[in-house]
Amino acid sequence: MKNELYVNGSWTGSSLEQINVTNPGTGALISTVPKAGKKEAESAVDAASDALSDWKQTSAQERSGYLREVYRLMMEQKEEIAELMTLENGKTLADSKAEVVYAASFLDWFADEAKRVYGRKIPGKHAGHRIDVLKQPIGVTAAITPWNFPAAMITRKLAPALAAGCTFIIKPATATPLTAMKIIELCEEAGIPEGVVNLLTGSASDITFVFMEDSRVRKVSFTGSTEVGKMLIEQSAAQVKKLSLELGGHAPLLVFDDADLDKAVKEAAIAKFRNGGQSCIAANRFYVQEGILDAFTERFVEKVKSMKAGDGMKEENDIGAVIDEDGYEKIDKHVQNAIEQGANVAAGGTGSAKDGAYFYQPTVLTGVTSDMLIMQEETFGPVAPIQSFKTEAEAIELANNTPYGLASYVFTEDAATGTRVTEALEFGVVGWNDGVPSAAQAPFGGLKESGYGREGGVEGIEEYLETKYVARNIE
């Protein structure tokens, strides 16, 4: 695999200053990648701009064919990609394998959506008048992706962009650039023309500055913190640049008295501990109705006590590494704050940080109250705090009491309760008896300070299209 920048169909950047990529599960150095800056970012924009005119003229069938080939290659090499992801990200190999399949599903879905970009005809103002609505690619697009899902966060931006006829530049997270490089290598192997796909690793501030300042970059898609998202909104104002933003989350998980206990425990564990809790849609606040509180907690604690954190490459581990020291310290800070304010540790509650490797054992906290830090901030780690509630109205109020609105979870077997609660929750994604609601065919995205724009589904490709109408007189 080539550990370089990819610009205008060439791998380059070996002479630049290098950035170390380490394994958070062992602390070991696994690779270095180039530190690109403004000059390299400008070259990537030049390449994407030059390639745009030809790429947007290709047929939908051609673009679909390219995406289908990248999908085929990705599935063919899924084991290799998963191992690479675990090495640089620290998640378990099982989580990595699941992510590769999930990431590939966006290529498969948008290979079809490329052929379903439809305009429409509108009745004119009189017999000799016609109105035609056209859908056209927005132009050069750039994406900035996080470290926690280093494959899926790329494909769900890259696939709709290419399907729509846009050219694309990716800036992956500095902690996890190798998975991105592998995906771009597959794009090259699939024969995608020069300049259509470009990859930059390096200085986030310098590269993003070019994206936001160059008027040829018509759209930027960002997944990351709310703080950075707000900065991008401010920077986009000068050019009214289009943005898609998937920002922070603080997902509530509601368990009602009539929930199927087996189902609720199983799905809640997935919602909380998938990817070691390092997910924007990870369940962060557990609210369990009083009538089922003891039974749910007992079963859930039993489940969590059977789980183990450790090196993601070892099959016996259920949870991999915490990405870095800052992430580890935030998790422990939340746990210690809760304990100091009276919470009980029902499982876990400890971690280890040694030689650049960070692990936190899966943890359950009981006796939690709303004023504790863990119920106010996103933990981004394997800790489940449980708080009780009495009524449906109280549960909704607790769940919605946050500036974030990305994901939420509801467990109830009553159709009326489920309908009322899911409609009342102020979140862009709701899992009803479902701990993994994400899917390529669904419009993923948040409300409130969790961002705007959607990825996946029919809506996903619309983010990369402009709508134009042509009004004409034929008499």
FIROSE-915085 format. One record per residue: residue in one letter; x, y, z of N, C-alpha, C, O in turn. Coordinates in steps of 0.05 Angstrom, whole numbers, plus 5000, padded with zeros to 4 digits. Each point is the difference from the previous one (the first is absolute). Last residue first. Layout:
N
AXYZXYZXYZXYZ/...
***
This chain:
475
E412255864433498450134979501250274992498950144983/I504249275088500449854975498250124978499849884978/N505450415122497750044982500549854974502250024989/R502149805114500350074971497250034987498149865006/A508449975092497450084991500350094971501750174994/V504149205080500150154975497150054991498449824996/Y507549955103497749954981500350194976501050225002/K505349245081499750234982497449954984499349774994/T506949845097497450004986499850254983500350235010/E508449145031498750264999497449974984499949844981/L506449415079498750094975498950285004499250085022/Y504849335045502150054980498950104973501450004980/E493249735096501950185012502250094981501450205004/E492049134975499050274997502050215011500050224990/I501348845022501050104975499050284994501350164986/G495749415094503050014999501150124975501950155000/E488649645018500950275008503050034997501050224995/V494748944991499650184977501150285007501050134982/G503549165078497350024990499950174975502050074988/G506450145072498549754996497250064989499150235000/E505050535054501749814986498649744998499049905021/R498451234998499649725004501949834982500750084978/G497850995074500749844976499649705007499949925023/Y502750745056497950004980501049874975502449964996/G499850115122500750054972497650014982497750005008/S503249925091501249764988500450034970500949814986/E494650815076502950044997501549754991502449995001/K487450024975501250195019503050024996500950034977/L495849104980498550255004501550175020502149915011/G501749264917499050095026498350254999499750134979/G502848924955500850285006498650095026498249865010/F500949334905501350045026500850295003501050134982/P492149254957501150275000501250075028498550115017/A500748884933498650185017501450275002502450014998/Q500749184955497550094987498450205017497950094991/A510349485039500650174977497550114987500150224989/A500249585116499949844976500450184976499250245001/S499949725119501350114976499849814976500349755004/P496750105091498150104980501250104974498550054981/V503349325107501750084978498250104977499649864981/G496749825101502450125010502050094979501950145005/D487049695009502149964981502550155010500050255002/N490649815029500849725004502349924981500249774992/W497751104982497849895016500549705002499649854980/G506451074996499949714998497949905019500250025024/V502050964922498849865023500049704995499049914980/V505551114982499949714998498849885025500950075022/G499850874970499849934971499849704995499049914979/F497350645110502449884990499649914971497849924992/E496250395090501250214982502849904990502050125007/L488349385029502950025004501250194979499449984976/A491249745025500650225018503050055003500850225007/E495549054941499250264987500850245017500450214990/T501048925044501850044977499450264986501850144989/V492549605082502750075009501850064977501550195000/R489549514983500150265014502850095006500850234995/T498148904969499350214981500250285012501150184988/G500149065068502250044982499550224980501850154993/T491249605065502250135015502350064981501150234999/A491949284965499150275006502250165014500650234993/A500748844989500150164976499350305005501150184988/D503749105079497350124996500150204976501650195001/E505949335039498449824983497350114994498449884985/T511750605038497349955009498649814981500650014976/F508950625035499249725002497349975013499750065024/V507350704921497649955016499449715000500149864979/Y508150954996499149734999497649965019499950125021/S506550684917498749925024498949724997499849894978/A507250954972498749745001498749965027500850125020/L502150794950500949814979498449745001498449944982/G501951015065497749864990500749814978498850004979/Y504650775109500649824978497549844991498149975016/P502650645060500250164975500549824976499950104977/T494449605112502850014990500050184975498050014986/N494349515066501350225015503050004993501749945017/N491549414953500250244984501650235013500550204987/A497648975059501449934975500650254984502250034989/L492650045091502849945006501649964974502250104997/E488550024995501350245008502949965006501750164992/I493149094987500350174976501550265008501850094985/A495849335084502149884983500650174976502350044993/E490550205064502650055013502349894983502050134997/A489249694975500650294997502750075012501650154988/E495148975025500750054972500850294995502050054987/T499149595114497950034979501150044973502450074996/K503449745082497349905007498150004977498749794995/F512750075015497850204995497349875007499849755001/S512150125016497249904998498150234993500750245004/Q510249544971498350175016497149914997499249914978/I511849764998497149945000498650175021500750025023/P508949924910498850105025497049964999498750074981/A510449504968497150024999498950105026500049845020/V509850114918498850045026497050054996499250174985/P509549734952498349785008498850025028500549835017/G501951034915501449785011498149795011497650054999/F500950914974501649884979501749775011502449994996/T491150715045502349875011501949894979502550025004/E490450855001500549754986502649885010502150125000/E491950535064501950004978500249724987499549805013/Q494650385060500050264987501850014976499550164982/M499449115080497450044989499750264986497950074988/I510149685056499649804979497250024988499649914977/L503050645098501350084975499449814977499750084977/M493250055103502749894997501150064972498550024981/D492550195052502050215003502949894998501950165000/S489949294996500350174976502250205002501050104980/T499648955073498150224999500750194977502350004990/V499448885046500950244986497850215001497649944999/G503449105033499650225019500850274988500950185015/T504249014943497350025009499750235020502050115010/L505149514906499650175023497050015007498450054983/V509149314956497250085005499950155026501149925021/T506949764898499250105026497050055001498850104981/P510449414965497250074997498850045027500349845019/Q510150354970498249785002497150084997499350225010/Y509450244946498250055022498049775000498749944980/F511950364976497649825002498350085023501050085021/Y508450214914498050095019497549824998498949954979/A512650214996497649834996498050065021500650015024/G508450374973498550094977497649834992498950034978/D506749805100501649994976498450074974500449884979/K493250005099502849935002501349994973499049874981/A491350225079501450174981503049955003501250085020/S488249505010502949995001501250174978498950014978/G491349875088501350004974503049965004501049985022/T488349935032502950035000501150004971498749904982/G492049965045500850235015503050055001501050185014/G491748934974502250154989500950225019500449965024/A490149764997501849844984502250184990499550234994/A494350105067498849745000501749804983499849765003/V501351215054501149854978499049725001500849855018/N494451105017501249755007501149864976498850014978/A499251095054499449774982501449755010502150025013/G498750915026498249795011499249774982498549835009/Q507750954979497450115005498049795008497650055001/E511549744977500250215020497350115008499650095022/I501049304906500449865025500150215023498849955021/A500650384892497549875007500349865028498250025016/N509550374945498150215008497349885009498950095020/Q507749334944500750105027498150215010499450015024/V499449674888499549795020500650095028498449975018/H503750604910497149975002499349805021498150045016/K511050074963498950245013497049985005499050075021/D505449274927500549975029499050245016499049965023/I500350094883498449785010500349975030498049995015/K507650624942497250105001498249785011498250065016/E510849734969499750175023497250115002499050045023/Y503349444901500149845025499450175024498449925017/G502650514900497549855001499849835025497949995013/D510150474971497950195006497349865002498450055018/E509249444956500150075029497750195007498849985021/D499349404894502450145010499750085029498049955013/I495849444938501750104978502550145010502249974988/V493349195060499150284999502150144981502449935002/A496149004987501350225013498550264998498450044982/G496049045008502850074994501050245016499050065021/I493349124996500350294997503050064996501749905015/D495549214996497550114989500250294994498550114983/N509049025023499250265010497550104986499849994975/E504949185005498749985025499050275011498550005020/E506749884898497249944997498549995027497650045000/K511050574969499549755014497049945002498550165011/M505250654952500849784982499549735013500249794986/G498351065060497949934980500749774982498249894987/D505050305117501050034973498049904979499149775001/G496050435088502849924995500750044971498550124985/A492549785093501550194983502949914997501249905019/K488949565003502850065007501250194980499649984976/M490249555067501650134979502750085010500450045023/S492449585030501149794983501850114978501349854985/K493850715076502249875014501249774984502349935005/V490050534962502450174998502449875014502350014991/K489149575013501050004973502750154998501949904988/E493650125094500949724994501349994973502149874996/V493550925026502649985014501249724996502449984995/F489050164972501950154984502849995013502049974986/R490649625058500749864975502250144984501849884989/E494950545089501349755007500949854975502249904999/T492850894990502750055010501449755006502449964993/F488549994982501750084977502950035010501949904987/A491749925079500349774982501950074977501749844993/D496050855068501649805012500649764982502249914998/L492050804970502750095006501849785011502249954990/I488150114981501949804988502950065007501849864991/G490850705040499049735002501849784990499849775008/E502151194985500349895027499149715002501349845014/Q502750574894497650055016500149835026501149785000/V507550624946498549755002497650055019500450115022/Y508050394916497750065017498249765000498949924979/F511950374992498049805002497850095020500650085022/R507550384911498350045024497849795001498349994982/N508150014947501650135021498650035026501250025021/A499349394879498250075022501750125023501849865010/A501750234889500049815023498150105021499850245006/I502550184908497349905005500049805023497949885005/C510250534964498250225005497249915006498450155012/S510449265013498250054977498150235007499150025023/Q507349345029501250234987498550064973501149964978/G497749295085498550245008501150254987499050225006/G504248894973500950095026498750255010501150155017/N496349374904502350184995501150115026501150225001/R490149405020501049974973502250214995499750235007/F494849725074502749904999501249954973502349934997/K488450425024502050135018502949924993501750184998/A490849454955499850294996502250145017501050214991/I498048865019501150064973500150314997502150114991/A493849565085502949955002501350074973502350105000/A488449955004501250225015503049965003501550204998/E493349114963500350234982501350245014501550154987/K496849065064501749944978500550244982502350074994/V491650015078502749965010501949954977502250124999/A488649944980501050265009502949975010501750174993/K493649054981500650174977501350265009502050094988/D495049335079502249874985500950184977502350044995/L490050235054502550035015502449884985502150125000/D489050364964500949735000502850005013501950114988/A491150675038502149914981500549705002499749895022/D494150745029499049784984502149904979499249854982/D502650885080499249775016499249764982500449775008/F506350944948497550025014499249735013501149794993/V508150784973499049735004497450025016500050085023/L507350594915497749975018499049725001499549884979/L509650764996498949734995497849965021500649995024/P505450904927498649875022499049734991499449954977/A509350694987497649834994498749895026501449875016/H504850884944499849945029497549825002498050085012/G509550404907497549885009500049955030502150035013/G503350614900499849845025497349895006498050094989/L503350144909501650105023499549825025499249774998/E500050344889499249805020501750065024502449945000/L495050644906501349985026498849785017497650015006/S503550504889498649785014501549955025502549964999/L496950954930501249825019498149775007497650034999/K504750834923498249805010501549815019502349914994/K499951154987500849734992498249805013499350025024/V501551004969497549855002500549714990498549894984/Q508250795030499449914973497349864999499249904979/A503950495103501150184980499249924972499650184983/A498349275094498250224995501050184977498450114985/S506049115058498549954975498450254992499150024976/Q505849935107501850034977498549974973500950124980/E494349745101500950284999501750044975499750204986/I497848925032497750164993500750294996499250134981/L507349295053499749974971497550164990500150114978/M501549865115502150164986499749984970500350204986/K494249265066499250285002502050184987499350204987/G502848895019497850044982499150295000499450114979/V506949605084501250044974497950054979500350174982/E496649645104501650255001501250064973499950224990/T495348975024498350234996501650265000499350184985/S505648894986498950145023498250244992500350124979/G500749144947501850055022498550165022497649975003/T501949824885499149855023502050045022502449944997/F494750574903501749975023498649835021497750045006/S502550364884498749825018501849945024502349924996/V496550884921501749865019498349835018498050105011/K501650464886498749875022502149865018501949884990/R500450654933497350095003498549875024498050115009/V512150184950498949795017497250085008499750195016/R505150414934499549774983499049765016498649824989/S504351025050497250004990499349774982497749944995/D509650165088499949974971497249974990498649815007/E503550265087500750254986499749984970499550204987/M499249055075498050215006500550254984498150164996/F507849094996497349924992498050225004498350054983/V510550095046499950014971497249924991498850124982/F502949825110500150284991499750024970498550174990/T502648995049497250105002499950294992498050084988/I510549535016498549874979497150115000498950074979/D506950215090500950104974498349894977499350154982/S499049545107499450294997500850104973498450154988/A503548945034497150054997499450294996498350074983/S510849384993499050225017497150064995499350104979/G503548954985501750225009498650205018498249935016/T499649384894500549965028501750235010501850104985/L491549674924502050175014500149915029498049985013/L497949694881500449955029502250185011502250014989/N490149854920502650105010500149965031498050025013/V496049764887500349945029502850085008501949924987/V495850294927497349975010500049955030498250105014/G509849974930498950255010497249985012499150185014/E504049084916501850185015498550255008498550124985/P495549004997501950184986501550185019499250065022/I497548935001498850275002501950204988502450005009/G498749015002500250164975498750275001499650124979/A501949145089497549984985500050164975498249984983/E509150055077499949734988497549974983500049864980/E500950925071501950004978499949744985500149994975/C494850075102498950184979501850014976499149994977/L504049555098497949844987498750174978499349894979/E506850545076501449814983498149834985500549934977/I496050635088500850154976501649834980499850034976/I498049605107497550044985500650154974499049944979/K508049945083499349744987497550044983499949884978/M503050855073501849954978499449744985500149984976/A495150235103499350184978501749954975499049994978/T503149555101497649894988499150174977499149904979/L508150425071500849774983497549874988500249914977/P500350865087500150064971500349754982499550024976/T498550305128499249764984500050054970498049984987/A504550685081500449755015499649754983501149795006/T497251114961502849945002500649745014502049874994/A488950304951501150065026503049925000500749804989/P495450414914499349835023501350095025501850175000/K495150284904502050045022499249835023498350085016/I499249964871499649915027502450075018502349974992/I492250324909502550015015499449915029498250105012/F496749884881500149965029502850015011501949904988/T490050324925502749905007500550045029498450155013/C491749684936501950195012502849875002500349765000/G491049844970501750134979501950215011501050164984/A492749205062498750244990501550144978498950174986/A504749065058497549924987498650244987498849984979/L508850155076500749904973497549924985499950044975/A498750265112501350214985500649914972499450134981/P497249255083497950174988501250234983498950094981/A507449315061498249864982497850184988499750014976/L506650315092501249964973498049884981499850104977/K497850005114500350264987500949974971499050124982/R499949135074497450124999500150294991497950134997/T510149355012498449904978497250135000498950044978/I507350195093501050084973498049914978499250174984/M499449595106499750294999501050114973499250224992/A501848855029497350074994499550304998498450094984/A510449575039499149914974497350114993499650124979/P504650055107501750104978499349914972501050124981/F494850055117499149824979501650084974498950134983/N503850315095498649775013498849804980499849775007/W505351104977501649765004498349755008500949784997/P495651094941501149955026501449735001500049854981/T498650894932498849775014501549955027502350075003/I495350654909501849985023498849805019497750035010/A501450304879499049875023502149985022502449954994/A494350604906502149925018498749885025497850085008/T499850194879499249965028502449915016501849874990/V495150624909502149895016499149985029498950205011/G492949864930502750074992502149865016499749775008/I490150154986500750265011502850084992500650244998/P492649154941502049975021500950285011500350184984/Q489749694976502850014990501949985023499550105022/K489449834943501849945022502849984989500649834983/L489650674981502549854995501449965027500050175017/V489650104938501750015024502449814995499749764994/D492950814940501649765004501850045025501550195001/I489250274946502050025022501349735004498649805006/R495250794912501049765012502050065023501450204998/H490250254930502150045020500749735013498349845005/G494250434932502650014986502350035019502250094991/A488749875041500349774981502750004987501049784993/H499050705100497950004979500749784980502049865004/K503150235075498050215007497850024979497850105006/G507448945011500750284995497750195007497949925009/P504749085034498250144981500750304998500450135020/I507349175004497850145015498250134979501050124980/K506949035027498750214984497650115016498649855014/R511449685018497249974996498950224982501350214997/G508349175035498850265000497049964998498949785006/Y508549505035497950074982499450305002499950115022/V507249055003499950295003498150114979500750014977/R502349055040497350095008500050305006498450085017/K509449364961498149964978497250095006498249974984/A508750055081501150154978498150004976499850194984/E498649285094498950275001501150174977498750194992/D504848935020497250004989498950285000498650084980/A509749815057500349914973497349994986499850064976/F500650125115500250244983500849934972499750164981/W499549145085497550154999500250234979498250034984/D509649455033497949844987497450164996498850014978/L508250375072500849984972497949854983499350084978/F499649955115499450274988500950004971498750144983/S503049095069497250024993499350274988498150024985/A510649775051499649914973497150034991499450044977/A502950145113501150204982499549934971499350174984/Y498249195081498350245001501050224981498450124986/V507049125024497549934986498150234999498750064980/V509150065070500649984972497549934983499650124979/E499749895116500150274988500749994970498950154984/A501149055067497350104997500050274987498250064983/K510049585039498849854978497250094995499250024977/S505250355097501250104975498849854976499450124979/D498249615108498850264994501150114973498550114985/A505349105047497249954993498650264993498550014981/L510350025051499949914973497249944991499350054976/T502250695100500349714996499949934971498850144984/K505050835039497449855005500549704995502049924989/G504850784997499949875026497449855005499949855019/N504550714904497850105016499849885028499150135019/E507549614913500250295004497950125017500450225011/L499948834972502850085007500150305005501350095019/T490649534949500549935028502850095009500350105022/M497550004887498450185016500549955030500250195015/L503849234922501250264999498650205018501250165014/E494948994975502549985016501450275001501050085021/A491549864923499249985028502549995018500050135021/I501249844885499250275009499350005029500750195015/E501348984945502450175002499350285010501450115016/E491549304968501649905023502550185003500750075023/K493450084903498950105026501749905024500250155019/Q500149804877502350055018499250085028501550135014/E492049684918502149804994502350025020501249805007/M492050854994499049755011502149774996500349835017/M501651004944499950035029499149745013501249925020/L498750144886502749985010500150025031501649865013/R490150264943501049724997502749975012500649805014/Y495851074985498649835018501049714999500649875020/V502550744917501250055025498749835022501449905018/E494750054898502649875000501550055026501349825011/R490550614975499549715003502749855000500349805015/L499851124967499349955028499649705005500949905021/Y500550374890502450045016499549945029501649875013/G491050094929501949784995502650035016501049815011/S492550894989499149775015501949764998500649875019/R500950884928500650065028499249775018501449935019/E496350004890502949985004500750055029501649865011/Q489450244964500849714999503049975004500949825013/A495351044979499449895026500949715002500949905020/S504450714911497349915004499649895028501949925014/T505150884963499749714997497249915006498550145014/Q504750774995498849934975499849704996498649914981/K505650505094497150055002498649944974497549985000/W512049935004498749805018497050055001498449815000/D507350794951499749734987498449815017498349864990/S503651005045498450034975499649734986497849954990/L507750125091497150025003498550004974497949864998/A511950145022498749744993497050024999498649834989/D507050915038500649934972498549754991499349984977/S500050285113498750204983500449934971498250024984/A506349475081497149955001498550184982498149924987/A511250235023499549754986497049934999499049924979/D503850855069500550034971499349754985498650014980/V501149955113497750154990500450044970498049984985/A509149625058497849825000497550144989498449884985/S509350635029500449824977497749814998499149934978/E501050645096499450154976500449824975498450034981/A504149615101497150034999499150154975498149934987/E511150005032498949744991497050014998498849874982/K505550895053500949964972498849744989498950004978/K499650235114498450164981500849944971498249974983/G504849265078499250265009498450144978498749884984/A504849045053499450204979499150265012499050015023/K506749115008498550235012499650214979501750174995/P499748694998500950284994498350215014497649965004/V504049055039498650114977500850294996500950125019/T502148865035500150294999498650094974499949854980/S499749225092500550124973500550305004499750115022/I499349275052499349824978500550124972500349854981/L502550215133499950144975499449804977501449804998/A495350035106502249964980499650174975497750054992/G496549805089501850245001502149994979501750184998/T490549215020502749925009501850245004502149975014/G488750114959499849765016502749915011500149845018/P498550914921499250075027499749755019499750035024/N506850174889497949825008499250065029501549965018/T502950774909500549805020497549835005497850084995/V507450664933497549865005500649775019501549824993/N503851174977499949735010497249905003498250155009/I505850584919498449985025500049715008499549824984/Q507650834950498349775005498650015027501050125019/E503250604900500249925028498049785005497850004988/L504850044911498950185020500649905028500849775004/S501149774912502150185009499150205021501650155011/S492649204946502049865016502250185011501249945020/G490750244920500350105027502149875017500250065024/T493049544893502150205003500250085030498449925016/W496249474899500749985028502550185004502049974986/S490150154935502749925008500349995030498850165015/G493250134933500749744991502849915006500949794990/N495351055040500049994971501149744989501449994980/V500450025117499150254987500349974970502149944990/Y499349565113499149934973498750244987497850085008/L509949675076497850154991499249894972501649884986/E503149415076500650274989497450154995497849895003/N505549125018499550185023500750294992501850125011/K495448884938501550254998499250195022497750085003/M502448794992498350245000501750255000502150015013/
***
